[in-house]
């Protein structure tokens, strides 16, 4: 026999021996019960077994539990404490053989009836627990609007808290989710909105689920001018469907809560229209009714990939330091998110402290010409345009018109950043043409314009290459020739176009382009051209043409040759009265 076979035989015999010994050592249930009785008798205090929430069990589960209790009631020093709502258990245990009340009488030896707690007391417990949650974060406590709380509480929230079980169930989940929105010193949600949304999540899961997928219907801001009936009908159906997602008993409560949470729906439900300033205010308040905050209430976190409230608070704090704010603006621009950030910061702009106005304005003036003009998704909402809007609103906030002028005149006389100052001057011109309100008195306006042109002309003479490379060069030149001495402008252009390379530098700034699309699946066609009217405004065509015709084309690049062709084509089109876009 092999070693393996012998080993297997030995193990088998050992196993049989152990099994036989185990059977000899086994005790009967009676023996085990007697030992347990002896052990329980020796206890100096009874063993208390507490069973809570029995009324939440099914009928089958209830019968099993009571059978188990009945089978163990004769153990000494053992007490079963059963907690349940009597009428619910009696109803579940009632069948054709006996009533639930009689069933319980056979098992329950000493019944205790706890008086029904008053609803007022339940709500006092709720309020105390909520205060504890809110007070756990200073910023949440600051954001808590007592007026809004009373409104939403009485509009439906209170109806979900008619017993202590609901109160404690709600509080436990709220405590957990509340902590998710603590971001250092900032609470990243409106605490009242968070409480209300959490109430729907716990007690109205169907409403919560549908609401989370209905962002557009609940956060769109309608306007009287647009009067989009198609959207209004569509959103109305969505809202009504959500109202009907609850029971008839709770429908009024759900409607009250949602209408209070989402004033944005008033244009759909009651033809009342809020203006955009209200929508911006809801953004700064982190309200769920704003499209930029809606999602985080249903993710139960704030999205780290978007801007948090602390980002805007940090930006506000840095308005006191011009250098730091400038670095912050350029850092946002380097990440290609400046335009998006500034568009959202507009809602916070009114919170800039007055004592920070100068550093805040000057930082925006400083950076306007440094930000990347190609990073914006729209020519109408560029980062530069956002900087101008913020600057203009800040100046409007300064009540003293002479103080506004002083800030602008001091800046242009000290620094060579022209873009926002130019935009302000253009806006002032438009206001005067339209008899609208202006930022500046006429005398200060003329002085600012004079200083702007003087500083621009000085900079052009001392830094010609720098001004030519400025993205706003052509616009600056129009201002110079329009508001200043045109002969100075033309003389400067002549001095910069003495040779072919100088001419090419200037012509490059005069290129315009249009984009056309031939069809859905074709690449866009970009046409570049130079309008003769633009060239004639600043250059002497015969002189420029003579220099170009005398140039050695063999040393020019293909791009430079193309530039000259665009110039010649523009002159030819003007001579023949043809459109520059014609091929």
C-alpha positions as MATLAB code, in Angstrom:
seq = 'XXXXXXXXXXXXXXXXXXXXXXXXXXXXXXXXXXXXXXXXXXXXXXXXXXXXXXXXXXXXXXXXXXXXXXXXXXXXXXXXXXXXXXXXXXXXXXXXXXXXXXXXXXXXXXXXXXXXXXXXXXXXXXXXXXXXXXXXXXXXXXXXXXXXXXXXXXXXXXXXXXXXXXXXXXXXXXXXXXXXXXXXXXXXXXXXXXXXXXXXXXXXXXXXXXXXXXXXXXXXXXXXXXXXXXXXXXXXXXXXXXXXXXXXXXXXXXXXXXXXXXXXXXXXXXXXXXXXXXXXXXXXXXXXXXXXXXXXXXXXXXXXXXXXXXXXXXXXXXXXXXXXXXXXXXXXXXXXXXXXXXXXXXXXXXXXXXXXXXXXXXXXXXXXXXXXXXXXXXXXXXXXXXXXXXXXXXXXXXXXXXXXXXXXXXXXXXXXXXXXXXXXXXXXXXXXXXXXXXXXXXXXXXXXXXXXXXXXXXXXXXXXXXXXXXXXXXXXXXXXXXXXXXXXXXXXXXXXXXXXXXXXXXXXXXXXXXXXXXXXXXXXXXXXXXXXXXXXXXXXXXXXXXXXXXXXXXXXXXXXXXXXXXXXXXXXXXXXXXXXXXX';
ca = [
       0.000    0.000    0.000;
       1.356    3.465   -0.880;
       2.191    6.093    1.728;
      -0.665    8.269    0.474;
      -3.154    5.428    0.831;
      -1.945    4.622    4.361;
      -2.255    8.268    5.369;
      -5.763    8.450    3.994;
      -6.780    5.337    5.952;
      -5.376    6.743    9.207;
      -7.167   10.086    8.723;
     -10.407    8.275    8.049;
     -10.187    6.297   11.288;
      -9.304    9.443   13.263;
     -12.329   11.185   11.822;
     -14.632    8.384   12.876;
     -13.234    8.484   16.442;
     -13.769   12.227   16.739;
     -17.339   11.945   15.428;
     -18.159    9.270   17.987;
     -16.716   11.351   20.841;
     -18.677   14.409   19.674;
     -21.930   12.472   19.699;
     -21.191   11.296   23.227;
     -20.615   14.882   24.346;
     -23.841   16.266   22.718;
     -26.526   17.498   25.139;
     -30.229   17.257   24.655;
     -32.387   20.408   24.435;
     -33.861   19.540   27.824;
     -30.390   19.432   29.367;
     -29.426   22.726   27.740;
     -32.688   24.335   28.962;
     -32.073   23.136   32.530;
     -28.579   24.617   32.483;
     -29.946   27.939   31.157;
     -32.635   28.042   33.868;
     -29.982   27.426   36.536;
     -27.804   30.215   35.130;
     -30.693   32.684   34.964;
     -31.777   31.895   38.549;
     -28.312   32.857   39.763;
     -28.640   36.409   38.305;
     -29.067   39.169   40.850;
     -30.955   41.342   38.320;
     -33.429   40.328   35.612;
     -32.391   40.134   31.952;
     -34.361   42.768   29.978;
     -34.989   42.030   26.301;
     -36.316   45.085   24.424;
     -38.078   44.695   21.054;
     -39.023   47.995   19.373;
     -41.016   48.847   16.220;
     -42.886   45.552   16.288;
     -45.848   47.215   14.561;
     -43.710   47.596   11.410;
     -43.509   43.811   10.913;
     -45.773   41.854    8.598;
     -48.528   39.627    9.972;
     -46.433   36.485    9.420;
     -43.410   38.055   11.123;
     -45.560   39.242   14.033;
     -46.934   35.732   14.699;
     -43.422   34.270   14.584;
     -42.125   36.873   17.077;
     -45.025   36.329   19.531;
     -44.667   32.532   19.293;
     -40.979   32.879   20.122;
     -41.774   35.144   23.083;
     -44.528   32.826   24.337;
     -42.152   29.841   24.198;
     -39.630   31.589   26.441;
     -41.808   33.353   29.005;
     -41.212   30.688   31.670;
     -37.490   31.433   31.948;
     -36.715   32.962   35.373;
     -35.394   36.506   35.613;
     -36.284   37.272   31.977;
     -38.474   40.234   31.035;
     -39.624   41.060   27.490;
     -40.369   44.749   26.857;
     -42.374   45.071   23.634;
     -42.828   48.509   22.050;
     -45.513   48.955   19.414;
     -48.627   50.833   18.380;
     -51.399   48.656   19.765;
     -54.130   49.273   17.183;
     -51.804   48.478   14.266;
     -50.657   45.151   15.771;
     -54.195   44.148   16.738;
     -55.389   44.788   13.194;
     -52.599   42.670   11.683;
     -53.223   39.768   14.080;
     -56.999   39.689   13.596;
     -58.292   36.855   11.396;
     -61.369   34.630   11.138;
     -60.293   32.520   14.149;
     -59.765   35.287   16.714;
     -59.345   38.980   17.247;
     -55.921   40.557   17.559;
     -56.925   42.064   20.895;
     -57.625   38.606   22.404;
     -54.406   37.258   20.935;
     -52.364   39.949   22.680;
     -54.171   39.478   26.009;
     -52.923   35.894   26.137;
     -49.305   36.984   25.782;
     -48.963   40.463   27.273;
     -48.980   40.230   31.068;
     -48.674   43.903   32.017;
     -49.749   46.442   29.348;
     -48.521   50.051   29.534;
     -50.310   52.710   27.514;
     -48.238   55.788   26.711;
     -50.333   58.938   26.235;
     -50.495   60.337   22.684;
     -47.909   63.082   22.310;
     -49.304   66.433   21.243;
     -48.438   67.621   17.744;
     -47.104   70.848   19.210;
     -44.576   68.859   21.223;
     -43.535   66.875   18.157;
     -42.838   70.083   16.263;
     -40.914   71.496   19.229;
     -38.640   68.450   19.105;
     -38.240   68.938   15.343;
     -37.322   72.608   15.698;
     -34.801   71.867   18.467;
     -33.121   69.168   16.396;
     -33.022   71.410   13.309;
     -31.509   74.249   15.317;
     -28.782   71.896   16.464;
     -28.014   70.935   12.867;
     -28.036   74.532   11.586;
     -25.902   75.798   14.467;
     -23.254   73.194   13.693;
     -21.919   75.510   10.957;
     -21.593   79.267   11.380;
     -22.152   80.096    7.709;
     -25.274   77.899    7.547;
     -26.646   79.743   10.545;
     -25.978   83.082    8.811;
     -27.725   81.899    5.646;
     -30.842   80.743    7.515;
     -33.684   83.107    6.567;
     -36.333   82.955    9.293;
     -38.993   84.511    7.056;
     -38.498   81.888    4.326;
     -38.448   79.122    6.936;
     -41.838   80.150    8.348;
     -43.234   80.304    4.812;
     -42.097   76.881    3.665;
     -42.823   75.290    7.051;
     -46.473   76.342    6.999;
     -46.855   75.801    3.241;
     -46.440   72.051    3.657;
     -43.261   70.964    5.438;
     -44.857   70.646    8.902;
     -47.439   68.133    7.644;
     -44.784   65.415    7.340;
     -43.939   65.505   11.048;
     -46.944   64.176   12.953;
     -44.992   61.726   15.135;
     -41.566   61.440   16.734;
     -40.583   58.517   14.531;
     -40.721   60.724   11.408;
     -38.847   63.491   13.217;
     -35.935   61.282   14.255;
     -35.864   59.427   10.953;
     -35.621   62.735    9.086;
     -33.065   64.238   11.452;
     -30.642   61.328   11.153;
     -30.465   61.567    7.362;
     -30.355   65.386    7.396;
     -27.372   65.386    9.788;
     -25.417   63.147    7.455;
     -26.231   65.052    4.262;
     -25.796   68.443    5.931;
     -22.148   67.619    6.604;
     -21.511   67.028    2.901;
     -21.991   70.739    2.189;
     -19.526   72.029    4.758;
     -16.580   73.474    2.863;
     -14.298   74.965    5.510;
     -15.912   78.291    6.448;
     -18.484   78.161    3.642;
     -21.743   76.248    3.621;
     -22.341   75.367   -0.040;
     -26.156   75.341   -0.037;
     -29.155   77.232    1.210;
     -30.002   75.444    4.499;
     -33.770   75.902    4.134;
     -33.764   74.540    0.575;
     -31.633   71.608    1.714;
     -34.076   70.795    4.540;
     -37.043   70.926    2.155;
     -35.384   68.801   -0.542;
     -34.343   66.269    2.098;
     -37.958   66.139    3.346;
     -39.107   65.241   -0.176;
     -36.346   62.653   -0.505;
     -37.337   60.911    2.739;
     -41.138   61.165    2.595;
     -41.920   61.690   -1.119;
     -39.406   59.536   -3.067;
     -41.487   59.600   -6.272;
     -41.672   63.400   -6.237;
     -37.964   63.642   -5.445;
     -37.009   61.317   -8.283;
     -39.075   63.139  -10.917;
     -37.995   66.549   -9.651;
     -34.319   65.634   -9.966;
     -34.884   65.011  -13.696;
     -36.894   68.195  -14.313;
     -34.223   70.870  -13.932;
     -35.218   72.923  -16.977;
     -38.885   73.166  -16.009;
     -38.108   74.299  -12.466;
     -35.152   76.647  -13.077;
     -36.001   78.444  -16.340;
     -36.693   82.153  -15.926;
     -39.519   83.219  -18.210;
     -39.918   86.770  -19.488;
     -42.895   88.745  -20.695;
     -41.076   89.739  -23.879;
     -40.196   86.195  -24.993;
     -43.638   84.759  -24.103;
     -42.672   81.277  -25.243;
     -45.995   79.447  -25.065;
     -44.510   76.152  -26.279;
     -42.126   75.943  -23.320;
     -44.816   77.144  -20.955;
     -47.187   74.323  -21.950;
     -44.416   71.724  -21.803;
     -43.148   72.839  -18.385;
     -46.692   73.073  -17.034;
     -47.288   69.419  -17.874;
     -44.046   68.381  -16.167;
     -44.877   70.335  -13.012;
     -48.437   69.014  -12.873;
     -47.195   65.438  -13.296;
     -44.869   65.889  -10.314;
     -47.701   67.316   -8.200;
     -49.688   64.172   -9.000;
     -46.810   61.860   -8.037;
     -47.914   61.932   -4.424;
     -51.087   60.826   -2.663;
     -54.186   63.001   -2.646;
     -53.620   63.504    1.081;
     -50.154   65.028    0.592;
     -50.674   66.807   -2.729;
     -51.361   70.212   -1.220;
     -48.224   69.921    0.924;
     -46.062   69.001   -2.070;
     -47.448   71.886   -4.109;
     -46.822   74.310   -1.255;
     -43.231   73.156   -0.777;
     -42.346   73.195   -4.479;
     -43.942   76.564   -5.183;
     -41.990   78.062   -2.287;
     -38.734   76.398   -3.330;
     -39.119   77.383   -6.979;
     -40.366   80.952   -7.504;
     -39.026   80.381  -11.029;
     -42.211   78.439  -11.791;
     -44.530   81.395  -11.122;
     -44.465   82.510  -14.773;
     -45.761   79.046  -15.685;
     -48.286   78.580  -12.889;
     -49.577   82.092  -12.225;
     -48.228   84.350  -15.027;
     -45.997   86.253  -12.598;
     -42.574   87.134  -14.016;
     -39.425   87.751  -11.956;
     -36.664   89.933  -13.389;
     -33.076   88.812  -13.943;
     -31.818   90.656  -10.855;
     -33.914   88.287   -8.714;
     -32.368   85.321  -10.518;
     -28.883   86.662   -9.794;
     -29.817   87.084   -6.149;
     -30.958   83.448   -5.995;
     -27.561   82.483   -7.410;
     -25.676   84.261   -4.609;
     -28.056   82.715   -2.073;
     -27.243   79.224   -3.464;
     -30.948   78.552   -4.016;
     -32.069   75.292   -5.615;
     -34.191   77.280   -8.084;
     -31.060   78.541   -9.898;
     -29.819   76.292  -12.696;
     -26.216   76.456  -11.450;
     -27.142   75.099   -8.006;
     -30.011   72.714   -8.782;
     -27.935   69.582   -9.409;
     -25.940   69.606   -6.182;
     -29.101   69.293   -4.090;
     -29.778   65.964   -5.743;
     -26.184   64.753   -5.806;
     -26.064   65.716   -2.120;
     -22.688   67.378   -2.628;
     -21.286   70.450   -4.304;
     -19.565   69.745   -7.611;
     -15.822   70.284   -7.210;
     -15.410   70.695  -10.976;
     -17.577   73.835  -10.953;
     -17.118   77.024   -8.979;
     -17.988   76.788   -5.325;
     -19.228   79.624   -3.186;
     -15.828   79.783   -1.514;
     -14.291   80.603   -4.929;
     -16.471   83.696   -5.233;
     -15.950   84.699   -1.602;
     -12.200   84.355   -2.097;
     -12.404   86.558   -5.210;
     -14.370   89.162   -3.233;
     -11.752   89.142   -0.498;
      -8.958   89.656   -3.002;
     -10.559   92.846   -4.336;
      -8.690   94.652   -1.561;
      -5.349   93.821   -3.157;
      -4.835   94.927   -6.764;
      -1.792   92.710   -7.395;
      -3.355   89.569   -5.942;
      -6.611   90.140   -7.801;
      -4.760   90.651  -11.066;
      -2.891   87.360  -10.544;
      -6.178   85.627   -9.756;
      -7.823   86.921  -12.943;
      -4.873   85.852  -15.094;
      -4.767   82.433  -13.398;
      -8.430   81.873  -14.265;
      -7.685   82.984  -17.805;
      -4.770   80.540  -18.064;
      -7.240   77.737  -17.263;
      -9.639   79.049  -19.953;
     -12.426   79.510  -17.396;
     -12.269   83.286  -16.848;
     -15.325   84.205  -18.913;
     -17.422   81.519  -17.215;
     -16.230   82.570  -13.761;
     -16.866   86.282  -14.360;
     -20.339   85.591  -15.763;
     -21.257   83.944  -12.443;
     -19.371   86.482  -10.332;
     -21.585   89.236  -11.759;
     -24.224   88.187   -9.238;
     -21.726   88.846   -6.410;
     -20.357   92.107   -7.806;
     -22.617   94.271   -5.661;
     -20.915   92.804   -2.591;
     -17.517   94.357   -3.416;
     -16.751   96.689   -0.465;
     -16.671  100.380   -1.417;
     -13.232  100.795    0.106;
     -11.962   98.214   -2.422;
     -13.374   99.919   -5.527;
     -10.073  101.431   -6.688;
      -8.005   98.237   -6.382;
     -10.880   96.217   -7.875;
     -11.278   98.534  -10.882;
      -7.581   98.939  -11.528;
      -6.971   95.178  -11.440;
      -9.610   94.730  -14.160;
      -8.159   97.623  -16.185;
      -4.688   96.042  -15.858;
      -5.699   92.591  -17.062;
      -8.153   93.404  -19.840;
      -5.489   93.503  -22.553;
      -3.631   90.456  -21.230;
      -6.443   87.908  -21.232;
      -6.792   85.478  -24.090;
      -9.408   86.748  -26.557;
      -9.621   83.349  -28.286;
     -10.656   81.397  -25.168;
     -14.246   82.697  -25.127;
     -16.969   80.656  -26.777;
     -18.875   83.710  -28.025;
     -17.855   87.045  -29.510;
     -20.676   88.663  -27.527;
     -19.577   87.325  -24.142;
     -15.806   87.497  -24.052;
     -13.733   87.773  -20.891;
     -12.879   91.355  -21.905;
     -16.582   92.182  -22.197;
     -17.222   90.708  -18.760;
     -14.394   92.806  -17.285;
     -15.870   95.921  -18.876;
     -19.380   95.167  -17.548;
     -18.060   94.645  -14.015;
     -16.017   97.848  -14.243;
     -18.970   99.839  -15.549;
     -21.288   98.558  -12.793;
     -18.685   99.360  -10.174;
     -18.376  102.926  -11.471;
     -22.171  103.251  -11.422;
     -22.114  102.257   -7.747;
     -19.976  105.314   -6.962;
     -22.528  108.062   -6.318;
     -20.089  110.946   -6.689;
     -19.536  111.600  -10.419;
     -16.316  113.550   -9.765;
     -14.930  110.576   -7.846;
     -15.652  108.346  -10.856;
     -13.823  110.740  -13.144;
     -10.873  110.991  -10.773;
     -10.410  107.200  -10.742;
     -10.465  107.029  -14.552;
      -8.304  110.077  -15.236;
      -5.699  109.052  -12.653;
      -5.471  105.595  -14.184;
      -5.032  106.670  -17.815;
      -2.373  109.201  -16.821;
      -0.353  106.551  -14.970;
      -0.795  103.386  -17.002;
      -0.887  102.321  -20.648;
      -3.833   99.913  -20.634;
      -6.396  101.454  -22.941;
      -9.119   98.876  -23.604;
     -11.641   99.402  -20.808;
     -11.102  103.173  -20.786;
     -11.851  103.184  -24.516;
     -15.013  101.127  -23.957;
     -16.171  103.521  -21.243;
     -15.603  106.520  -23.512;
     -17.514  104.841  -26.349;
     -20.382  104.053  -23.966;
     -20.406  107.659  -22.800;
     -20.647  108.826  -26.415;
     -23.642  106.518  -27.010;
     -25.382  107.744  -23.861;
     -25.032  111.345  -24.948;
     -26.302  110.567  -28.448;
     -29.347  108.835  -26.930;
     -29.937  111.424  -24.198;
     -29.416  108.688  -21.603;
     -27.807  108.870  -18.162;
     -24.026  109.199  -18.204;
     -21.246  108.233  -15.822;
     -19.386  111.541  -16.135;
     -20.085  115.219  -16.336;
     -19.386  116.735  -19.760;
     -16.212  118.493  -18.621;
     -14.767  115.323  -17.039;
     -15.755  113.321  -20.092;
     -13.885  115.671  -22.413;
     -10.887  115.681  -20.086;
     -10.784  111.880  -19.946;
     -11.019  111.689  -23.727;
      -8.211  114.242  -24.103;
      -5.962  112.384  -21.643;
      -6.760  109.060  -23.324;
      -5.676  110.342  -26.752;
      -2.541  112.017  -25.357;
      -1.443  108.843  -23.561;
      -2.304  106.685  -26.582;
      -0.301  108.866  -28.985;
       2.680  108.905  -26.625;
       2.558  105.138  -26.297;
       2.324  104.682  -30.081;
       5.448  106.749  -30.580;
       7.455  105.099  -27.798;
       6.193  101.522  -28.241;
       5.051  101.096  -31.863;
       5.561   97.321  -32.014;
       3.631   96.819  -28.777;
       0.594   98.849  -29.866;
       0.525   97.194  -33.306;
       0.391   93.760  -31.648;
      -2.495   94.802  -29.403;
      -5.710   92.944  -30.410;
      -7.592   96.268  -30.210;
      -5.067   98.164  -32.338;
      -7.441   99.008  -35.184;
     -10.103  100.220  -32.741;
      -7.546  102.403  -30.957;
      -6.515  103.943  -34.245;
     -10.104  104.845  -35.104;
     -10.400  106.592  -31.736;
      -7.102  108.427  -32.268;
      -8.043  109.776  -35.675;
     -11.617  110.589  -34.546;
     -10.938  112.207  -31.149;
      -7.442  113.553  -31.685;
      -5.533  115.446  -34.342;
      -5.920  113.350  -37.491;
      -2.643  114.644  -38.914;
      -0.784  113.187  -35.907;
      -2.360  109.806  -36.572;
      -1.566  109.852  -40.304;
       2.004  111.018  -39.650;
       2.523  108.109  -37.275;
       1.227  105.623  -39.825;
       3.505  107.091  -42.452;
       6.521  106.794  -40.172;
       5.698  103.129  -39.511;
       5.317  102.238  -43.214;
       8.584  103.417  -44.717;
       9.486   99.954  -45.997;
       7.782   96.722  -47.010;
       8.139   95.119  -43.563;
       6.494   98.073  -41.839;
       3.663   97.998  -44.380;
       3.138   94.273  -43.848;
       2.903   94.766  -40.064;
       0.147   97.358  -40.503;
      -1.713   95.436  -43.217;
      -1.790   92.368  -40.976;
      -3.809   94.341  -38.416;
      -6.377   95.211  -41.105;
      -7.329   91.654  -42.050;
     -10.997   90.821  -41.605;
     -12.669   87.440  -41.996;
     -16.050   85.816  -42.465;
     -17.092   82.205  -41.956;
     -19.649   80.431  -44.121;
     -21.068   76.906  -44.077;
     -21.887   74.961  -47.212;
     -23.821   72.178  -45.500;
     -24.194   70.107  -42.375;
     -21.278   67.826  -43.180;
     -18.814   70.259  -44.720;
     -16.062   72.189  -42.991;
     -16.691   75.913  -42.491;
     -15.182   78.154  -45.155;
     -13.201   81.107  -43.783;
     -12.636   84.014  -46.139;
      -9.961   86.579  -45.210;
      -9.813   89.989  -46.842;
      -8.691   93.599  -46.419;
     -11.197   96.379  -47.047;
      -9.810   99.296  -49.038;
     -11.805  101.757  -46.918;
      -9.885  100.611  -43.834;
      -6.516  101.104  -45.528;
      -7.458  104.487  -47.017;
      -8.476  105.721  -43.572;
      -4.854  105.557  -42.391;
      -2.500  105.104  -45.371;
      -1.649  106.879  -48.594;
      -2.498  104.237  -51.213;
      -0.217  105.472  -54.045;
       2.768  105.657  -51.690;
       2.053  102.225  -50.192;
       1.496  100.684  -53.635;
       4.798  102.107  -54.890;
       6.740  100.577  -51.995;
       5.003   97.222  -52.483;
       5.626   97.161  -56.241;
       9.280   98.012  -55.656;
       9.788   95.215  -53.119;
      11.754   92.012  -53.770;
       9.040   89.355  -53.618;
      11.622   86.561  -53.638;
      12.458   87.232  -49.994;
       8.845   87.349  -48.859;
       7.059   84.387  -47.266;
       3.909   82.896  -48.735;
       1.895   84.451  -45.927;
       3.345   87.883  -46.716;
       2.604   87.470  -50.413;
      -0.978   86.481  -49.556;
      -1.260   89.613  -47.421;
      -0.216   91.803  -50.351;
      -2.720   90.040  -52.604;
      -5.514   90.770  -50.123;
      -4.489   94.435  -50.100;
      -4.479   94.625  -53.919;
      -7.781   92.758  -54.147;
      -9.379   95.217  -51.707;
      -8.206   98.214  -53.777;
      -9.418   96.540  -56.972;
     -12.827   95.811  -55.481;
     -13.225   99.435  -54.438;
     -12.200  100.696  -57.887;
     -14.723   98.386  -59.566;
     -17.452   98.953  -56.924;
     -17.470   95.291  -56.003;
     -18.189   93.753  -52.604;
     -15.126   92.530  -50.719;
     -16.837   89.185  -50.106;
     -17.212   88.479  -53.829;
     -14.753   85.900  -55.159;
];
